[in-house]
Amino acid sequence: KVVYHIRGASRDQRARWFEELAVLLADRTIAVSEALREQIATTGHRILREPLKSRIATIHNGFEFSAIDRFIQKNARPSVRSRLGVSERFVLLLVGGVYVGKGQLRFLRDVLFPLVRQFPSVLLVLVGGANDESYSDACRSASKDAGCDDNVRFMGYLAQEDVYAWNHACDVLVQPTEREALPRCVNEAQAFARSVE
């Protein structure tokens, strides 16, 4: 049996011919969100829309939340915020590899820098390694050029417990990517009862 697992949207937000073919040839097709299922089904070739829709099932990513529950029970949020040095800050968290597809530079320029002018205590914490060094450098340069070095922390890859700490400490998880259907960090942030924007 062949199972086609759709985890993200196409670059142009439309089903491409080879995706349509994969859905039609697979024994079973799974999308990680209803929105992604709908996108593939409704943006495919007009003649194929109904067959595509009927062949795609939505099965959300599975998660084991017990480790998060244990972390929350053992770590009071105020103490985590104090340990991370963000007790007096409004913390935005962005989790994911640093590359164009994640939208960090666009978020910095279009959202964070104007926001900092109104609310100087805002802090953006980026957790994730640089998948594209030149793009990562552009993000760092933009922060410096905008005078926002104190408002942006590039943390790189972190151990899972450290990612949990930032989820627990943050006020909002931001997700500026244009193509991801349901990244793991969204479910994790919601497990910490954080807003996702």
Disulfide bonds with the S-S distance in Angstrom:
none
